[in-house]
Amino acid sequence: MNSRDRVAYRGMLAVTVILPVAGMIFAIFDRWTLAAMCAGLWMITCAGLVHLQTRVLNSGARALRDSVAKRSSIATDNSALLGRLDSISEDLAMVRARAASEPTQDEVRADVVQLAHSLRREVRFLQYSLAVSDETTSVPASASESN
């Protein structure tokens, strides 16, 4: 990052802090036009800040790409770094395979819903059987009272 970009980046960071504070102060004193102008300028500054951050990230990616290209020309296939990268990729492949073999959240949710429905049916059946057994025991008593 060159000095001009660094100065612009730091200036925009300061402005993104100052403008909202100034907008709130203007809003407190019922100067809504000035508060709206601060909000608009703040949005424009945020867009510029995102642009500068993108430039910084792109320059960092270019520098990393160039340094890797320089190093890969002297690296051998048996280097420790390549071995470590291969082991990491194998570990990731195993994690992906394990995640693919496990049921998804929707499948688990469907199983739980199905279990809840079957439990609800069982409870209703038990309630019905208790109600029927109560009626059968109470019917002869009421029939004998009416005689």
C-alpha positions as CSV (number, residue, x, y, z in Angstrom):
1,M,0.0,0.0,0.0
2,N,1.6,3.3,-1.1
3,S,1.6,6.3,1.1
4,R,-1.2,8.1,-0.9
5,D,-3.5,5.2,-0.4
6,R,-2.6,4.9,3.3
7,V,-3.4,8.6,3.8
8,A,-6.7,8.3,2.0
9,Y,-7.7,5.1,3.9
10,R,-6.9,6.7,7.3
11,G,-8.8,9.9,6.3
12,M,-11.8,7.9,5.3
13,L,-11.7,5.9,8.5
14,A,-11.7,9.2,10.5
15,V,-14.6,10.6,8.4
16,T,-16.7,7.4,8.8
17,V,-16.4,8.0,12.6
18,I,-16.9,11.8,12.6
19,L,-19.9,12.0,10.2
20,P,-22.3,9.8,12.2
21,V,-21.5,11.7,15.4
22,A,-22.0,15.0,13.7
23,G,-25.3,13.7,12.2
24,M,-26.5,12.7,15.7
25,I,-25.6,16.1,17.1
26,F,-27.5,17.9,14.3
27,A,-30.5,15.6,14.8
28,I,-30.5,16.4,18.6
29,F,-30.7,20.1,17.7
30,D,-33.4,19.5,15.1
31,R,-31.2,20.3,12.1
32,W,-32.6,17.5,10.0
33,T,-31.2,18.8,6.7
34,L,-27.7,18.8,8.0
35,A,-28.2,15.4,9.7
36,A,-29.4,14.0,6.3
37,M,-26.4,15.5,4.5
38,C,-24.1,13.8,7.1
39,A,-25.9,10.5,6.5
40,G,-25.5,10.9,2.7
41,L,-21.8,11.8,3.0
42,W,-21.3,8.9,5.4
43,M,-22.7,6.5,2.8
44,I,-20.5,7.9,0.1
45,T,-17.5,7.6,2.3
46,C,-18.3,4.0,3.2
47,A,-18.5,3.2,-0.5
48,G,-15.0,4.8,-0.9
49,L,-13.7,2.9,2.1
50,V,-14.9,-0.4,0.6
51,H,-13.2,0.5,-2.6
52,L,-9.9,1.3,-0.9
53,Q,-10.2,-1.9,1.2
54,T,-10.7,-3.9,-2.1
55,R,-7.6,-2.2,-3.5
56,V,-5.6,-3.2,-0.4
57,L,-6.9,-6.8,-0.6
58,N,-6.1,-7.1,-4.3
59,S,-2.6,-5.7,-3.9
60,G,-2.0,-8.2,-1.1
61,A,-3.3,-11.0,-3.2
62,R,-1.0,-10.0,-6.1
63,A,2.0,-9.8,-3.7
64,L,1.1,-13.3,-2.3
65,R,0.7,-14.7,-5.8
66,D,4.0,-13.3,-6.9
67,S,5.9,-14.6,-3.8
68,V,4.4,-18.0,-4.2
69,A,5.3,-18.1,-7.9
70,K,8.9,-17.2,-7.0
71,R,9.0,-19.8,-4.2
72,S,7.4,-22.6,-6.2
73,S,10.1,-22.4,-8.8
74,I,12.7,-23.5,-6.2
75,A,10.3,-25.8,-4.3
76,T,10.6,-29.5,-4.9
77,D,7.8,-32.1,-4.8
78,N,9.1,-33.5,-1.6
79,S,9.1,-30.3,0.3
80,A,7.5,-30.2,3.8
81,L,5.1,-27.5,2.7
82,L,3.6,-29.5,-0.1
83,G,3.4,-32.6,2.1
84,R,1.5,-30.6,4.7
85,L,-0.9,-29.2,2.1
86,D,-1.5,-32.7,0.9
87,S,-2.3,-34.0,4.4
88,I,-4.6,-31.0,5.0
89,S,-6.5,-31.7,1.7
90,E,-6.8,-35.4,2.7
91,D,-8.2,-34.4,6.1
92,L,-10.7,-32.1,4.4
93,A,-11.8,-34.8,2.1
94,M,-12.4,-37.1,5.1
95,V,-14.4,-34.4,6.9
96,R,-16.5,-33.9,3.7
97,A,-17.1,-37.6,3.4
98,R,-18.2,-37.9,7.0
99,A,-20.5,-34.9,6.7
100,A,-22.0,-36.4,3.5
101,S,-22.7,-39.7,5.3
102,E,-24.5,-38.1,8.2
103,P,-28.2,-37.2,7.9
104,T,-29.1,-33.7,7.1
105,Q,-31.0,-31.4,9.5
106,D,-34.2,-31.8,7.4
107,E,-34.0,-35.6,7.7
108,V,-33.5,-35.4,11.4
109,R,-36.4,-32.9,11.7
110,A,-38.6,-35.2,9.7
111,D,-37.8,-38.2,11.9
112,V,-38.5,-36.1,15.1
113,V,-41.9,-34.9,13.6
114,Q,-42.8,-38.5,12.7
115,L,-41.9,-39.7,16.2
116,A,-44.0,-36.9,17.7
117,H,-47.0,-37.9,15.6
118,S,-46.7,-41.5,16.6
119,L,-46.4,-40.6,20.3
120,R,-49.4,-38.3,19.9
121,R,-51.4,-41.3,18.4
122,E,-50.3,-43.5,21.2
123,V,-51.3,-41.0,23.9
124,R,-54.7,-40.5,22.2
125,F,-55.2,-44.3,22.0
126,L,-54.3,-44.6,25.7
127,Q,-56.8,-41.8,26.6
128,Y,-59.5,-43.4,24.5
129,S,-58.9,-46.8,26.1
130,L,-59.0,-45.2,29.6
131,A,-62.2,-43.4,28.7
132,V,-63.8,-46.6,27.4
133,S,-62.8,-48.6,30.4
134,D,-64.2,-45.8,32.7
135,E,-67.5,-45.9,30.8
136,T,-67.7,-49.7,31.0
137,T,-67.2,-49.7,34.7
138,S,-69.6,-46.8,35.2
139,V,-72.4,-48.1,32.9
140,P,-73.4,-51.1,35.1
141,A,-73.5,-48.9,38.2
142,S,-75.7,-46.3,36.5
143,A,-77.9,-49.1,35.0
144,S,-78.4,-50.6,38.4
145,E,-79.4,-47.2,39.9
146,S,-82.0,-46.7,37.2
147,N,-83.7,-50.0,38.1
